[in-house]
Amino acid sequence: MTEKVAVLGAGSWGSVLANLLVENGHTVELWSRDQEQVDRLNQEHVNPAYMKNFTYSSKLHVTTDMKATLKGADVILIVIPTKGIRQVARKLNAVLAELDQQSLIVHATKGLEQNTYKRPSEMLKEEIDPKYRRDIVVLSGPSHAESVAIKDMTAVTAACANLADAEKVQKLFSNSYFRVYTNDDVIGAEFGAALKNIIAIGAGALQGLGYHDNARAALITRGLAEIRRLGVAFGANPMTFIGLSGVGDLVVTATSKNSRNWRAGYQLGQGQQLDDVINNMGMVIEGVYTTKAAYELSKKRQVPMPITDALYRVLYEGEDIKTAISQLMSRDLTSEME
């Protein structure tokens, strides 16, 4: 069944998902604030600032007009950096009110809001009136845009308390190379998606420093333990963290050069300054901001997160990475089950 889907956010992930939906036979309107980006996507079908050497479907229509994007959309997919979620959601709410329209909201944002520590779905619930949103579904899992663009086999999760809406999203996105599973644990899916970016920075830093497979495996495994610890403290199902939005997303993000969080960590390990890394990346490095939010949140909830603590000291207090690693390895010995 053909649906009209509005996609808000034309970065690498948003634009590739929009293209996938077009290939699945849906009518897709992609929204961006950047007129130059819109013109190039519509006329040349390219998005070079985000996806080099990739040509988009000529059937993908892109616009700066949010009202035109949203009008008649059965589903609205939001792929906006965490820090921009509220601003876009407020505008979205106003336009939906003007249209007097209710749509299913899906988001593929991975992070936590600074200071409030809210997850993306919590922010969306606060900013979008219930009468304009049928439900909110989280789309998350191990999925680099670059890999989906070349149709590498990909599996992700659609998480929603109402499984019928998760199943709708599952059918909307699934095809021969992109497989969607369902889950009713929104909290776990969002914590897994956000916190793995912290560990990815650490994994990149280790490689930048010259460490090898053993170190990376140790970091990923113990990183997953503290991701699960914090998520469960907020009511997540622990089983979610051994699924696609947990260990799956963590592994792909902490082992791939396609991950901007990994690349940021690698550059830090090579001795570059954080400000230079951020300025040169050209895209939001969610893990840098999530590290601060997760660090503060873990202290409030008294949840031990030693790797996050170490990365916070490196990113925000200027501690030397080698010193942080040495302190991690010299902590009191304990059980793996703790």
C-alpha positions, 0 to 999 in steps of 0.5 A: 500500500502506497503511503505519503511520507514526510521526512524532516531533515536532509542530512545523510540518514534522513536523505537516505531513508527518504530515498529508500522509501521512494524505492519502496513505492511511497510518495515522499516529501523531504524537508530541509532549511537549506535552499541550496541543498534543496536545489541540488537534490531536486535538480542534480539528485545529489547531496554532496555535503552529506553523501558523496558519490551517491545519486538519489531517485529522481522521484524524491521531491525536496522542499523548504516548505514544511506545510507542503511537506506535511500536507496529507502525510500519513507518516512523518519521519523526523531525522534531526540532531537532538539539539534541534528536535524541540525547535522543529517539533514546535514548528511541526505542531503549528503546521499540523494545527494549521492543517488540522491533521494527525499523523504517525510520528517516527523518529530516527534521532539518537541522543539525550537533551542537554540539562533535561536528559530527555529522550527524543520521544519525550521531547516530541511528546512535550512539543506535539499536541496529542491530537496531531500525533497518532503515536511515536515510533523509534527507528533505531539499530545498526545502520550507517547511511553509507551502507544503506545507500549501497543496499548492504543488508541492514536490520533495525528496530521499530519500537513503540508501546503500541505494536500495531504502529511499530508493525506499520513502520516495519512494513513501510520500510522493509524491503530486500536489503532493509529488514525491520523488527518490532519491539515495545521497549521505547526506553531501551531503544532510545538509551541504546541508540544514544549511549553507544555514541559515547563508547564509539568515541572511546573505541576510535580513541583507542585505535588512534592511540594504537591499541588493537582488537583486545582493547576494542572488544573489552571497551565494547563489552564493558561499555554495553554493561554500563549502557544497560545499567543506566537504561534499566534504571529508567525502566528499560527491558534489559533484553533490549540491550542484546538486540539491534538497538543495543549491542547491534548499534554499538558494534557497528558504531564502535568499529566503523570509519563511517561513524562520525563518533568513531572518527572523532575519537580517532582524531582525539587519540591522534592528538587533535583538540576537541574544538578542532575535531568538532569544527572539521567534522561538518556534521553533529557529533552526538556522542560528545553532547551525550557524554555530558548528559549521560555523565550528569544523569548517571550521577543523579541516579547513582549509576556506575558508568566508569567509561562514560566518566573517563570520557567526560573527563577527557572531553570536558575537563581536558584530562589526557586520554592515556591517563584516563585509560590508565585509571580505568585499568587500575580501578578496584577489581570486581565481578563481571556481573556488577 
